Amino acid sequence: MNTIVITGASSGIGLETALALTRQGFNILGVARSESNCNKAKERILSENPNAKCTYFLADLMQQREVVRVAEEITSYLNEKCNGELYALINNAGCVRSWYMTTDEGYEQQFALNHLAGFLLTHKLLPALKKANGRIIMTGSQSHKGIKVRWDNIMLCHRYNPLTAYKQSKLCNMLFAKGLNDRYAEDGIRAYVVDPGLVNTDIGNKETGGLVNFIWSLRKRHGVPPSVPAKTYAFLCEQKNTPEGLYYYLCKEKKYSKQVTSENADRLFELSERLCDIHYGKV
Ligand SMILES: NC(=O)c1ccc[n+]([C@@H]2O[C@H](COP(=O)([O-])OP(=O)(O)OC[C@H]3O[C@@H](n4cnc5c(N)ncnc54)[C@H](OP(=O)(O)O)[C@@H]3O)[C@@H](O)[C@H]2O)c1
């Protein structure tokens, strides 16, 4: 049975993706921060599919030491039960913020969770992904378009605009996937970004201020249920031969920003490696 790690698998898109993939027979390792939400998620999966194989790991992925700890726990699990192989990693956990807020390391929170957490977790799980010719899928967004990375102020600490920070973090998802393919595609590892579209989840109602909370409560009513984007992750995981594209929406390739270049991807790798104190190198 192939194993897939999904971050942010306790609600919204991550939970529906976990459900869809357990139905396809994958062994799911979910990662999220709240024990009660993880327990509820597991109960829901098992109530809909009593044969589902799923295990939850707790970690606040905004903090790098937590990413490292949970990566070690997952690696031990994979070594013990899965011959050290990881079929796919879905970096989906994400947040929106209304104000400039930082992590324990002093990093802006949307950048830290939406980009750096996946960058660091992927690095730690790369040996297991390599063993399985694995795939790495980021949850991106259409909002990565119409923006450039602010290389001289990537945390946006001067004149913080929360929407700009969110959009930039989603552009980083694209650049990270592009950089992974540049480095590892010829070794059998492939990276993708899923655009879920507008989805009716509570992302804008968690740890946000009154205005963002209010606007998101109105906006999300126009969104599709999270079971819709879950089909695209299932599509990318079920293909025997890895699909060739980078950016997918509703199971089809989609055009992405001209900012998604190898040059920008290399620049982001260099910066993120410094911020996470790691070095990717070649597989
Ligand atoms: N909704 C949309 O329209 C939309 C559109 C484009 C892209 N996206 C992207 O989709 C992804 C999932 O978002 P969603 O809409 O499904 O929202 P969601 O329902 O709030 O799901 C976010 C997931 O991340 C987890 N999480 C949040 N902070 C965390 C932390 N510090 N450590 C570990 N896990 C954490 C949440 O846990 P809890 O259950 O404890 O909150 C939840 O499982 C995000 O990357 C988002 O940017 C969403």
PDBQT file of the ligand as one rigid body, heavy atoms in Angstrom, charges set to zero:
ROOT
HETATM    1  N1  LIG A 301     -10.049  28.047   0.481  1.00  0.00    +0.000 N 
HETATM    2  C1  LIG A 301      -9.665  28.565  -0.672  1.00  0.00    +0.000 C 
HETATM    3  O1  LIG A 301     -10.457  29.192  -1.426  1.00  0.00    +0.000 OA
HETATM    4  C2  LIG A 301      -8.242  28.393  -1.134  1.00  0.00    +0.000 A 
HETATM    5  C3  LIG A 301      -7.894  28.884  -2.417  1.00  0.00    +0.000 A 
HETATM    6  C4  LIG A 301      -6.591  28.744  -2.860  1.00  0.00    +0.000 A 
HETATM    7  C5  LIG A 301      -5.645  28.120  -2.046  1.00  0.00    +0.000 A 
HETATM    8  N2  LIG A 301      -6.002  27.674  -0.798  1.00  0.00    +0.000 N 
HETATM    9  C6  LIG A 301      -4.966  27.011  -0.003  1.00  0.00    +0.000 C 
HETATM   10  O2  LIG A 301      -5.458  25.758   0.437  1.00  0.00    +0.000 OA
HETATM   11  C7  LIG A 301      -4.698  25.320   1.570  1.00  0.00    +0.000 C 
HETATM   12  C8  LIG A 301      -5.650  24.731   2.600  1.00  0.00    +0.000 C 
HETATM   13  O3  LIG A 301      -6.524  25.742   3.026  1.00  0.00    +0.000 OA
HETATM   14  P1  LIG A 301      -8.090  25.513   3.300  1.00  0.00    +0.000 P 
HETATM   15  O4  LIG A 301      -8.811  26.524   2.509  1.00  0.00    +0.000 OA
HETATM   16  O5  LIG A 301      -8.425  24.087   3.198  1.00  0.00    +0.000 OA
HETATM   17  O6  LIG A 301      -8.147  26.039   4.819  1.00  0.00    +0.000 OA
HETATM   18  P2  LIG A 301      -8.370  25.292   6.210  1.00  0.00    +0.000 P 
HETATM   19  O7  LIG A 301      -9.649  24.531   6.187  1.00  0.00    +0.000 OA
HETATM   20  O8  LIG A 301      -8.177  26.319   7.253  1.00  0.00    +0.000 OA
HETATM   21  O9  LIG A 301      -7.186  24.227   6.243  1.00  0.00    +0.000 OA
HETATM   22  C9  LIG A 301      -5.893  24.590   6.644  1.00  0.00    +0.000 C 
HETATM   23  C10 LIG A 301      -5.254  23.385   7.275  1.00  0.00    +0.000 C 
HETATM   24  O10 LIG A 301      -3.948  23.755   7.759  1.00  0.00    +0.000 OA
HETATM   25  C11 LIG A 301      -3.884  23.475   9.161  1.00  0.00    +0.000 C 
HETATM   26  N3  LIG A 301      -3.004  24.424   9.827  1.00  0.00    +0.000 N 
HETATM   27  C12 LIG A 301      -3.195  25.753   9.999  1.00  0.00    +0.000 A 
HETATM   28  N4  LIG A 301      -2.177  26.279  10.686  1.00  0.00    +0.000 NA
HETATM   29  C13 LIG A 301      -1.327  25.252  10.946  1.00  0.00    +0.000 A 
HETATM   30  C14 LIG A 301      -0.093  25.154  11.641  1.00  0.00    +0.000 A 
HETATM   31  N5  LIG A 301       0.487  26.233  12.212  1.00  0.00    +0.000 N 
HETATM   32  N6  LIG A 301       0.501  23.944  11.743  1.00  0.00    +0.000 NA
HETATM   33  C15 LIG A 301      -0.074  22.844  11.189  1.00  0.00    +0.000 A 
HETATM   34  N7  LIG A 301      -1.238  22.874  10.513  1.00  0.00    +0.000 NA
HETATM   35  C16 LIG A 301      -1.856  24.067  10.406  1.00  0.00    +0.000 A 
HETATM   36  C17 LIG A 301      -5.326  23.627   9.628  1.00  0.00    +0.000 C 
HETATM   37  O11 LIG A 301      -5.500  23.039  10.915  1.00  0.00    +0.000 OA
HETATM   38  P3  LIG A 301      -6.819  23.379  11.823  1.00  0.00    +0.000 P 
HETATM   39  O12 LIG A 301      -7.848  22.369  11.403  1.00  0.00    +0.000 OA
HETATM   40  O13 LIG A 301      -6.331  23.182  13.205  1.00  0.00    +0.000 OA
HETATM   41  O14 LIG A 301      -7.209  24.786  11.518  1.00  0.00    +0.000 OA
HETATM   42  C18 LIG A 301      -6.037  22.911   8.512  1.00  0.00    +0.000 C 
HETATM   43  O15 LIG A 301      -5.879  21.509   8.637  1.00  0.00    +0.000 OA
HETATM   44  C19 LIG A 301      -3.902  26.539   2.024  1.00  0.00    +0.000 C 
HETATM   45  O16 LIG A 301      -2.571  26.390   1.615  1.00  0.00    +0.000 OA
HETATM   46  C20 LIG A 301      -4.552  27.703   1.266  1.00  0.00    +0.000 C 
HETATM   47  O17 LIG A 301      -3.638  28.741   1.030  1.00  0.00    +0.000 OA
HETATM   48  C21 LIG A 301      -7.272  27.793  -0.333  1.00  0.00    +0.000 A 
ENDROOT
TORSDOF 0
